[in-house]
Amino acid sequence: MAGAAGATLETVRDSTTSGGSARNCSFAFLARLLLNDSLATAARYAACAAALSTNGYGAVSPIPRAAAVMEALIASPTSAGSGPG
């Protein structure tokens, strides 16, 4: 069964991990709280980590490293107009 952009049911099933981004978000949030980040900073970091974790296939390889999350946070504008924190 072919879908959008030529994806088949088989490739979709083999290339997704369901709640992986939600799980990554939870772990990233808890990790940042353990590092004494504020709730808002930990939530922003976790959301970014979850978004980055959707950029790959499988369960482990797309998990972003802390440096990649920080780089993405610095590159993105915030309501305060500066990077993370």
Secondary structure, DSSP 8 states (H G I E B T S, - for coil): -B-GGG-BHHHHHHT--TTHHHHHHHHHHHHHHHTT--HHHHHHHHHHHHHHTTSSSSSSTT---HHHHHHHHHHS--TTSSS--
